[in-house]
Amino acid sequence: MNRKSLLSMFAVILGLIAGAILMALIGNNPIDGYSYLVKGGVMSIERIGNTIATAAPLILTGLSVAFAFRTGLFNIGTPGQMLFGGFCATAIGLTVDLPQIVLVPLMVLVGIISGALLAVIPGVLKAKFNVHEVVSTIMMNWIAYWIVFYAIPAYFKGESIETESRALSEGVTLKINALSNIFEGSFINAGVLLAIGAVILVWFILEKTVLGYELKAVGFNRHGAEYAGMPVNRNIILSMMISGALSGLAGVIQYAGNTNAIQIGVMPSQGFDGIAVALLAANSPLGVLFSAIFFGLLYTGRGFMSAMTGIPPEIADTIISIIIYFAATSVIVDKVLDNFSRKRKLKKENLKTEKEKEVV
């Protein structure tokens, strides 16, 4: 186990300790609280399926943020890209009349493209005018939010619930009855398979392709990559598009898999939580998979914990927030340790050189 993994585990432990202290302060038993929190996520086959399904969008948003980090960018536009990708996929599902075997893949493709297109503008602004992507992606979040806010009531308003879009029929969702039956009626769906496939694909791109090497090189040293003849501007735009595409796919999984409608006026929290997933995973694609499952367990189990013990479900959100802070701090700690190791190594080499001179 490398140092980054140890630091991530340390962040989780500190977060859980802080959560235990909060539970104790409000007069609850932390052992009971965590016991029911875990049981709420894994006490039955159905709950395990729900935990995995809940983790699926987090896997994609975590991958989106991690991919951008690995290529020197900070994509904080994942919520908007997720919302816009899910909206465009839902719009196709509600308006296009095609056989299910064609329509569902089309919805997935449209969601991916929509997320990528929403990320193009920040990518171009970064590449051509050096506009910081944090600012531009935040602005794009709100552009996506207001587009969906006005478009749903105008064209896709729900018949029974005014605050939601019309519901997708079961035939145009990612639901697979055989998979749901295996998990005893869970809302697990094909989105889980898409998320796992994305993990493998992102790992392969970053670690086994020339494109991945160039994208990481641009992130590590833009001017050095440009001097080496790499197409820096193209790679920045492409990196943002891939990151946005992953978030768009997360939206398809959330709104056409875990649910079948879009709530009006709600920015998906999974987009912001993807930052926490990526930080905890130290931007590793495989680490994102396990990190997202951990967060999925917290989300699924918090309601059961609250029902059985009276502990507010917000405690789970607080634990997540604390883990984020410690995970972010662990990055700083890792850099400090690296600097300390280098200085120590340099000092040893200097001492060795001085001794060799004395011998001579």
C-alpha positions as CSV (number, residue, x, y, z in Angstrom):
1,M,0.0,0.0,0.0
2,N,1.5,3.3,-1.1
3,R,1.6,6.5,0.9
4,K,-1.3,8.2,-0.9
5,S,-3.6,5.2,0.0
6,L,-2.5,5.4,3.6
7,L,-3.2,9.1,3.7
8,S,-6.7,8.5,2.3
9,M,-7.4,5.9,4.9
10,F,-6.2,8.2,7.6
11,A,-8.7,10.9,6.3
12,V,-11.5,8.4,6.5
13,I,-10.6,7.4,10.0
14,L,-10.4,11.0,11.2
15,G,-13.8,11.7,9.6
16,L,-15.3,8.7,11.3
17,I,-13.8,9.8,14.7
18,A,-15.2,13.3,14.2
19,G,-18.6,11.8,13.4
20,A,-18.4,9.7,16.6
21,I,-17.7,12.8,18.6
22,L,-20.7,14.6,17.1
23,M,-22.9,11.6,17.9
24,A,-21.7,11.6,21.5
25,L,-22.2,15.3,21.9
26,I,-25.9,15.0,20.9
27,G,-26.4,12.2,23.3
28,N,-26.3,9.2,21.0
29,N,-24.1,6.1,21.1
30,P,-21.6,6.3,18.2
31,I,-21.2,2.5,18.1
32,D,-25.0,2.0,17.6
33,G,-25.0,4.9,15.1
34,Y,-22.2,3.4,12.9
35,S,-23.7,-0.1,13.3
36,Y,-27.0,1.0,11.9
37,L,-25.3,3.1,9.3
38,V,-23.5,0.1,7.9
39,K,-26.5,-2.2,8.2
40,G,-28.6,0.3,6.3
41,G,-26.3,-0.2,3.3
42,V,-25.5,-3.9,3.5
43,M,-28.0,-5.7,5.8
44,S,-29.8,-7.3,2.8
45,I,-29.1,-8.1,-0.8
46,E,-31.6,-5.4,-1.8
47,R,-29.7,-2.7,0.2
48,I,-26.4,-3.8,-1.2
49,G,-27.9,-3.3,-4.7
50,N,-29.2,0.1,-3.7
51,T,-25.7,1.1,-2.3
52,I,-24.0,0.0,-5.5
53,A,-26.6,1.9,-7.6
54,T,-26.2,5.0,-5.5
55,A,-22.5,4.8,-6.0
56,A,-22.7,4.6,-9.8
57,P,-23.2,8.3,-10.6
58,L,-20.5,9.1,-7.9
59,I,-18.1,6.9,-9.8
60,L,-18.6,8.9,-12.9
61,T,-18.4,12.3,-11.3
62,G,-15.4,11.2,-9.3
63,L,-13.8,10.0,-12.5
64,S,-14.6,13.3,-14.2
65,V,-12.9,15.3,-11.4
66,A,-10.0,12.9,-11.1
67,F,-9.4,12.9,-14.9
68,A,-9.3,16.7,-14.9
69,F,-6.9,16.8,-11.9
70,R,-4.6,14.3,-13.6
71,T,-4.4,16.5,-16.6
72,G,-3.8,19.8,-14.7
73,L,-7.4,21.1,-14.7
74,F,-10.0,21.6,-12.0
75,N,-13.4,20.8,-13.4
76,I,-15.9,22.1,-10.8
77,G,-18.6,22.1,-13.5
78,T,-19.5,18.4,-12.9
79,P,-23.0,19.3,-11.4
80,G,-24.0,21.3,-14.4
81,Q,-22.6,18.8,-16.9
82,M,-24.4,16.0,-15.1
83,L,-27.7,17.9,-15.0
84,F,-27.4,18.9,-18.7
85,G,-26.4,15.4,-19.8
86,G,-29.3,13.8,-17.9
87,F,-31.8,16.5,-19.2
88,C,-30.8,15.9,-22.9
89,A,-31.0,12.2,-22.5
90,T,-34.4,12.5,-20.8
91,A,-35.6,14.9,-23.6
92,I,-34.7,12.2,-26.2
93,G,-36.5,9.5,-24.2
94,L,-39.7,11.6,-23.9
95,T,-39.8,12.8,-27.5
96,V,-38.2,10.2,-29.8
97,D,-40.2,7.1,-30.8
98,L,-37.7,4.3,-31.5
99,P,-37.4,0.7,-30.4
100,Q,-35.9,0.3,-26.9
101,I,-32.8,-1.4,-28.2
102,V,-32.0,1.7,-30.3
103,L,-33.4,4.4,-28.0
104,V,-31.6,3.6,-24.8
105,P,-28.1,3.6,-26.4
106,L,-29.1,6.8,-28.2
107,M,-30.0,8.4,-24.8
108,V,-26.6,7.3,-23.3
109,L,-24.8,8.7,-26.3
110,V,-26.7,12.0,-26.2
111,G,-26.0,12.4,-22.5
112,I,-22.3,11.8,-23.0
113,I,-22.1,14.3,-25.9
114,S,-24.1,16.9,-24.0
115,G,-21.8,16.8,-21.0
116,A,-18.8,17.1,-23.3
117,L,-20.3,20.1,-25.2
118,L,-21.0,21.9,-22.0
119,A,-17.3,21.5,-21.0
120,V,-16.0,22.7,-24.4
121,I,-16.5,26.4,-23.6
122,P,-14.4,26.4,-20.4
123,G,-11.8,24.3,-22.3
124,V,-11.6,26.8,-25.1
125,L,-11.5,29.8,-22.7
126,K,-8.6,28.1,-20.8
127,A,-6.7,27.1,-23.9
128,K,-7.1,30.3,-25.9
129,F,-7.4,33.0,-23.2
130,N,-6.1,31.4,-20.1
131,V,-9.4,31.9,-18.3
132,H,-9.3,29.9,-15.1
133,E,-11.5,26.8,-15.5
134,V,-12.9,27.1,-11.9
135,V,-14.6,30.4,-12.7
136,S,-15.8,29.4,-16.2
137,T,-17.1,25.9,-15.1
138,I,-19.0,27.4,-12.2
139,M,-20.7,29.8,-14.6
140,M,-21.6,26.9,-16.9
141,N,-23.2,25.2,-13.9
142,W,-25.7,28.0,-13.7
143,I,-26.3,28.2,-17.4
144,A,-27.2,24.5,-17.4
145,Y,-29.3,25.0,-14.3
146,W,-31.4,27.7,-15.8
147,I,-31.8,26.0,-19.2
148,V,-33.3,23.0,-17.4
149,F,-35.3,25.2,-15.0
150,Y,-37.1,26.8,-17.9
151,A,-37.2,24.0,-20.4
152,I,-38.8,21.4,-18.2
153,P,-42.0,23.4,-17.3
154,A,-42.2,24.6,-20.9
155,Y,-41.9,21.3,-22.7
156,F,-41.6,18.3,-20.3
157,K,-43.7,19.3,-17.3
158,G,-45.0,16.4,-15.2
159,E,-48.6,15.5,-15.3
160,S,-49.1,14.7,-11.6
161,I,-46.0,16.4,-9.9
162,E,-45.4,20.0,-11.0
163,T,-41.9,20.1,-9.6
164,E,-40.7,17.2,-11.8
165,S,-40.4,16.4,-15.5
166,R,-42.6,13.8,-17.1
167,A,-41.5,10.3,-16.0
168,L,-39.7,8.1,-18.5
169,S,-41.5,4.8,-19.2
170,E,-39.7,1.7,-17.9
171,G,-38.9,0.7,-21.4
172,V,-36.7,3.7,-22.0
173,T,-34.6,3.5,-18.8
174,L,-31.5,1.7,-17.8
175,K,-33.4,-0.7,-15.7
176,I,-32.7,-4.4,-16.2
177,N,-35.3,-6.7,-14.6
178,A,-32.9,-9.6,-14.4
179,L,-30.3,-7.5,-12.5
180,S,-32.9,-6.1,-10.2
181,N,-34.2,-9.5,-9.4
182,I,-30.8,-10.8,-8.5
183,F,-30.7,-8.0,-5.9
184,E,-34.2,-8.8,-4.7
185,G,-36.0,-5.8,-6.1
186,S,-33.2,-3.2,-5.7
187,F,-33.2,-0.2,-8.1
188,I,-29.8,-1.3,-9.4
189,N,-29.5,-0.9,-13.1
190,A,-27.2,-1.0,-16.2
191,G,-25.7,2.3,-15.0
192,V,-23.4,0.3,-12.7
193,L,-22.0,-1.6,-15.7
194,L,-21.5,1.6,-17.6
195,A,-19.7,3.1,-14.6
196,I,-17.3,0.2,-14.2
197,G,-16.6,0.2,-17.9
198,A,-15.8,3.9,-17.6
199,V,-13.3,3.2,-14.8
200,I,-11.5,0.7,-17.0
201,L,-11.5,3.0,-20.0
202,V,-10.2,6.0,-18.1
203,W,-7.4,3.9,-16.5
204,F,-6.5,2.6,-19.9
205,I,-6.4,6.1,-21.5
206,L,-4.3,7.6,-18.7
207,E,-1.8,4.7,-18.2
208,K,-1.6,2.9,-21.5
209,T,-2.0,5.4,-24.4
210,V,0.1,8.1,-26.0
211,L,-2.9,10.5,-25.6
212,G,-3.0,9.9,-21.9
213,Y,0.7,10.6,-21.6
214,E,0.3,13.8,-23.5
215,L,-2.7,14.9,-21.4
216,K,-0.8,14.3,-18.2
217,A,2.3,16.0,-19.6
218,V,0.3,19.1,-20.4
219,G,-1.1,19.1,-16.8
220,F,2.4,18.6,-15.3
221,N,4.1,21.3,-17.3
222,R,2.2,23.1,-20.0
223,H,5.3,25.0,-21.3
224,G,7.5,21.9,-21.3
225,A,4.9,20.0,-23.2
226,E,4.6,22.8,-25.7
227,Y,8.3,22.9,-26.1
228,A,8.3,19.2,-26.8
229,G,5.9,19.7,-29.7
230,M,2.7,18.5,-28.1
231,P,-0.6,20.2,-29.1
232,V,-1.2,21.9,-25.8
233,N,-4.4,23.8,-26.6
234,R,-6.0,20.8,-28.3
235,N,-5.2,18.6,-25.3
236,I,-6.7,21.1,-22.8
237,I,-9.9,21.2,-24.7
238,L,-10.0,17.5,-25.2
239,S,-9.3,16.9,-21.5
240,M,-12.2,19.1,-20.5
241,M,-14.5,17.4,-23.0
242,I,-13.6,13.9,-21.7
243,S,-14.2,15.1,-18.2
244,G,-17.6,16.6,-19.2
245,A,-18.6,13.5,-21.0
246,L,-18.1,11.4,-17.9
247,S,-20.3,13.8,-15.9
248,G,-22.9,13.7,-18.7
249,L,-23.0,9.9,-18.4
250,A,-23.4,10.3,-14.7
251,G,-26.6,12.3,-15.4
252,V,-28.0,9.6,-17.7
253,I,-27.4,7.0,-15.0
254,Q,-29.0,9.2,-12.3
255,Y,-32.1,10.4,-14.2
256,A,-32.7,7.4,-16.5
257,G,-31.5,4.7,-14.2
258,N,-31.7,5.5,-10.4
259,T,-34.8,7.7,-11.0
260,N,-36.9,8.3,-14.1
261,A,-37.6,12.0,-13.8
262,I,-35.7,15.3,-13.2
263,Q,-36.6,17.6,-10.3
264,I,-37.0,21.2,-11.3
265,G,-34.7,23.7,-9.5
266,V,-32.3,21.1,-8.0
267,M,-28.6,20.9,-8.8
268,P,-27.4,17.3,-8.5
269,S,-25.3,17.0,-5.3
270,Q,-23.4,14.0,-6.9
271,G,-21.6,16.5,-9.0
272,F,-20.1,18.3,-6.1
273,D,-19.6,15.0,-4.2
274,G,-17.5,13.8,-7.1
275,I,-14.8,16.2,-5.9
276,A,-14.7,14.4,-2.5
277,V,-14.6,11.0,-4.2
278,A,-11.7,12.1,-6.4
279,L,-9.8,13.6,-3.5
280,L,-10.2,10.5,-1.3
281,A,-9.2,8.3,-4.2
282,A,-6.0,10.4,-4.8
283,N,-7.2,10.8,-8.4
284,S,-6.8,7.0,-9.1
285,P,-9.5,5.5,-11.4
286,L,-9.5,2.3,-9.4
287,G,-9.5,4.3,-6.1
288,V,-12.5,6.3,-7.4
289,L,-14.5,3.0,-7.7
290,F,-13.9,2.1,-4.0
291,S,-14.2,5.7,-2.8
292,A,-17.6,6.1,-4.5
293,I,-18.9,2.8,-3.0
294,F,-17.9,4.1,0.4
295,F,-19.9,7.3,-0.1
296,G,-22.7,5.3,-1.6
297,L,-22.8,3.3,1.7
298,L,-23.0,6.5,3.7
299,Y,-25.8,7.8,1.6
300,T,-27.8,4.6,1.6
301,G,-27.4,3.9,5.3
302,R,-28.0,7.3,6.8
303,G,-31.8,7.1,6.6
304,F,-31.8,3.7,8.3
305,M,-29.4,5.0,11.0
306,S,-31.7,8.0,11.6
307,A,-34.8,5.8,11.8
308,M,-33.3,3.4,14.3
309,T,-31.4,5.7,16.5
310,G,-32.8,9.2,16.0
311,I,-29.4,10.5,14.9
312,P,-30.0,13.2,12.3
313,P,-29.1,12.0,8.7
314,E,-27.1,15.2,8.4
315,I,-24.5,13.6,10.6
316,A,-23.5,11.5,7.6
317,D,-23.2,14.6,5.5
318,T,-21.0,16.1,8.2
319,I,-18.8,13.0,8.2
320,I,-18.4,13.3,4.4
321,S,-17.6,17.0,4.7
322,I,-14.9,16.3,7.3
323,I,-13.4,13.5,5.2
324,I,-13.2,16.0,2.3
325,Y,-11.2,18.5,4.4
326,F,-8.9,15.8,5.7
327,A,-8.5,14.3,2.2
328,A,-7.6,17.8,0.8
329,T,-5.2,18.3,3.7
330,S,-3.6,14.9,3.0
331,V,-2.5,16.3,-0.4
332,I,-0.6,19.0,1.4
333,V,0.8,16.5,3.8
334,D,2.0,14.3,0.9
335,K,3.8,17.3,-0.7
336,V,5.4,18.2,2.7
337,L,6.6,14.6,3.1
338,D,7.9,14.6,-0.5
339,N,9.9,17.7,0.2
340,F,11.2,16.4,3.5
341,S,12.3,13.1,1.8
342,R,14.1,15.0,-1.0
343,K,15.9,17.3,1.4
344,R,16.9,14.3,3.5
345,K,18.2,12.4,0.5
346,L,20.1,15.5,-0.7
347,K,21.7,15.9,2.8
348,K,22.8,12.3,2.8
349,E,24.4,12.7,-0.7
350,N,26.2,15.8,0.4
351,L,27.6,14.1,3.5
352,K,28.7,11.1,1.3
353,T,30.4,13.5,-1.1
354,E,32.2,15.3,1.8
355,K,33.5,12.0,3.3
356,E,34.7,10.9,-0.2
357,K,36.7,14.2,-0.4
358,E,38.2,13.7,3.0
359,V,39.4,10.3,2.0
360,V,41.0,11.6,-1.1
